[in-house]
Amino acid sequence: MTSSDWANPYGVRRPYGPNGTSDGGHGAKGRATLSADHPLVPWKQPDHMHQWVDVDHSREELDRFGADWPPLGELLDGSSGHGRVVIVSGPPGMGKTSLIHRCVYEVKQRVAAAAAGADAPLAVFVPTAGLANDGRRISVDPDGAFAPTSLINARIRREIAKSLRLHEFPEARVQSIVAEEDPFQAYSDMSELLVQRNALLLAVIPHIRWNDAGLRAAFLRTCLSNAHTRIVLFVEVSHGAAETAREVAAALSGSAAVTHLALRELNSEDIWRFSHSARAADCGPNGLVEPDRSSLMAAHAEWKPSDVRELRTVFHSAADALRSAPHPWPIDADALRPHWERRRAGRDSLLRDPIPPRSGG
């Protein structure tokens, strides 16, 4: 057995620090810090683009986004009276956040292409719940309970205000937007400020665990009413097996200002496609070799991965295990099997074991 020093090719660089990692660019032995499970953020971390994989119909939905996206001039023109809402829906763990970040990347590319013109806008991106898009950051109150809608909307607006300040928007105008009690008026004032600065706001709203579909529909309608000129809201919506994407967007159907992208379940091709998400730079002579296609295609019937998150963590775990194996070595069904079986055993244990009663009755 030999020991390899290659970094895990299925790891995702955390796009936080100046060099793309939370520790400033390097971890142990000077290598970049990698995560087994992190959304891809290509607009901020360029090498994430090379890990983008067409799983779960994501390419189809990205093409839909490009076809439905209006020309930049139309988006900036206030005569339409509205901005845009992009709803990205699908089951949990299917890569909705990565798809949103890829859409933002595409918008930024279009804005950059117009940069040679005198009227190229400033693109202001606001991840209201961080790059990982964790909805608990804005939907849980200080006591750990579900926050009221008014507090959720106020937190979203405060996160937008922080980004406007970073881009040196006038402090007095930004503060008045935060202080405005009427949300519709606050976003109207925000739109006027964006027009004056020739800016385009791209804000991401995370999945929020609403108590019922009616509250969620009401929140989506609020997002649509807040999307004034030059304001684009990307809204993530997770739904379970009992719902369909059509039901999620029913409240906003018929609006020209809405784009709906719907991710669905994985299929037998997706394991094979995902095997190619490895970073090429970390698959050198002592790294991994391309697995047999038929082996990974056959693995789907036996494995049946529940989501993209499971694909990523199982591939990452298998690659880690092969660090001490002879190389080159393919990550095929045999290499993946012990790792997906371990995850399956853990899930079965959670379903089987009774939940202990809370102390104190």
VENVEN-V738669 format. One line per field, one symbol per residue. ss: DSSP state (H for helix, E for strand, - for the rest). Layout:
ss = ???
This chain:
ss = -----------EE--------------HHH---EE----------HHHHHH------HHHHHHHHHHH---HHHHH-HHH---EEEEEEE-----HHHHHHHHHHHHHHHHHH--------EEEEEE--------HHHHE-----E--HHHHHHHHHHHHHHHHHH----HHHHHHHHH---HHHHHHHHHHHHHHH-EEEEEEE-------HHHHHHHHHHHHHH----EEEEEEEE------HHHHHHHH-----EEEEE-----HHHHHHHHHH--HHH-----EE---HHHHHHHHHHH----HHHHHHHHHHHHHHHHH----EE--HHHHHHHHHHHHHHHHHHHH---------
